[in-house]
Amino acid sequence: MGQDQKNNAIAITRPTLKTKGFSTHHITIFSMILHGKTNREINQLLGYTKRSHAVVDHSRKVMYKLLALEELCRKDHRAHVVYPRKYQFWWKKLLQKHMEVLLSVAIAPCFYGSEEPKHLKQSVYRSDSSQQL
């Protein structure tokens, strides 16, 4: 198979992303943070290394999208992004308000390769705060 054929096969089999690199996995991680999980707990749960920065990066992507949806300036809300647990009730309110929009632009992680892990299949997208992860 030539390089051009290989590139065409990849382009055909991959879905067109509505937003670059943003998946429901990002929303899941951010939800875990808002439910009180520490970064280390999330890293362990998802199989990342102890010092992985992925949890922070993924959750920031969600926070920046929420700020954009609210038409709020990143600069003015830097503390909210740096300390999301300190402002978790504020973030939860924004997440609940914009969940439909976020899910409409996010792509399921199964399109990136392997299936979504079993522990993530439970719905963390519900606004019910009594649900446990």
C-alpha positions in Angstrom: 0.0 0.0 0.0 1.5 3.3 -1.1 1.7 6.4 1.2 -1.1 8.2 -0.6 -3.4 5.2 -0.3 -2.6 4.9 3.4 -3.3 8.6 4.0 -6.6 8.3 2.1 -7.6 5.2 4.1 -6.9 7.1 7.4 -8.8 10.2 6.2 -11.8 8.0 5.3 -12.0 6.0 8.5 -11.5 8.8 10.9 -14.5 11.0 11.7 -14.4 14.7 11.0 -13.8 16.3 14.4 -16.1 19.2 15.2 -13.4 20.7 17.4 -9.7 19.8 17.4 -8.8 17.2 19.9 -11.8 17.6 22.2 -13.5 14.5 23.4 -16.0 13.3 26.0 -12.9 12.0 27.8 -11.9 15.6 28.6 -15.4 16.2 30.0 -15.2 13.0 32.1 -11.9 14.1 33.6 -13.2 17.6 34.4 -16.3 16.0 36.0 -14.1 13.9 38.2 -12.3 17.0 39.4 -15.6 18.6 40.2 -16.6 15.5 42.2 -13.6 15.9 44.4 -11.1 13.4 42.9 -7.4 14.5 43.2 -5.2 14.6 40.1 -3.2 11.6 41.4 -6.4 9.6 41.9 -7.5 10.4 38.4 -4.1 9.6 37.0 -4.2 6.2 38.7 -7.7 5.5 37.7 -7.0 6.3 34.0 -3.6 4.6 33.9 -1.5 7.7 33.6 1.8 8.1 35.4 1.9 9.7 38.8 3.3 12.9 37.5 1.4 13.1 34.3 0.1 16.5 33.3 -2.7 15.1 31.1 -5.4 15.6 33.8 -4.6 19.3 34.1 -4.3 19.7 30.3 -7.6 17.9 29.6 -9.6 19.7 32.3 -8.2 23.1 31.2 -9.5 22.5 27.7 -13.0 22.1 29.1 -12.6 25.1 31.3 -11.5 27.3 28.4 -14.4 26.1 26.3 -16.8 27.0 29.1 -15.3 30.4 29.5 -15.7 30.9 25.7 -19.3 29.8 25.8 -20.0 32.3 28.6 -18.0 35.0 26.7 -15.7 35.5 29.6 -12.0 36.5 29.4 -9.4 33.9 30.3 -7.2 36.6 31.8 -9.9 37.7 34.2 -10.6 34.1 35.3 -7.1 32.8 35.6 -7.6 31.8 39.3 -10.7 29.9 38.4 -8.7 27.8 35.8 -5.7 27.3 38.1 -7.7 26.4 41.1 -10.8 24.6 39.7 -11.6 22.8 43.0 -11.7 26.2 44.9 -14.4 27.3 42.4 -16.0 24.0 41.9 -19.6 25.1 42.5 -19.1 27.9 39.9 -17.7 25.4 37.4 -20.4 22.9 38.1 -23.1 25.5 37.3 -21.4 26.4 34.0 -20.9 22.7 33.1 -24.5 21.9 33.7 -25.6 24.9 31.7 -23.4 24.1 28.7 -23.3 20.3 28.8 -25.4 19.8 25.7 -23.2 22.1 23.7 -20.0 20.5 24.9 -21.3 17.0 24.1 -22.4 18.1 20.6 -18.8 19.2 19.7 -17.0 16.5 21.6 -16.2 13.2 20.0 -16.3 9.8 21.7 -12.9 8.4 22.7 -13.6 5.2 20.8 -12.9 7.1 17.6 -9.4 7.7 18.7 -8.5 4.0 19.0 -9.5 1.7 21.7 -12.9 1.5 23.4 -13.7 3.8 26.3 -12.6 2.0 29.6 -15.4 0.3 31.6 -15.1 2.6 34.6 -15.8 5.6 32.3 -18.9 4.1 30.7 -21.1 5.1 33.6 -22.7 8.4 32.9 -20.7 11.2 34.6 -22.6 13.7 32.5 -25.7 13.7 34.6 -26.3 16.8 36.7 -27.2 14.6 39.6 -24.6 15.3 42.3 -25.4 12.2 44.3 -23.9 10.0 41.6 -20.5 8.5 42.4 -17.7 7.9 40.0 
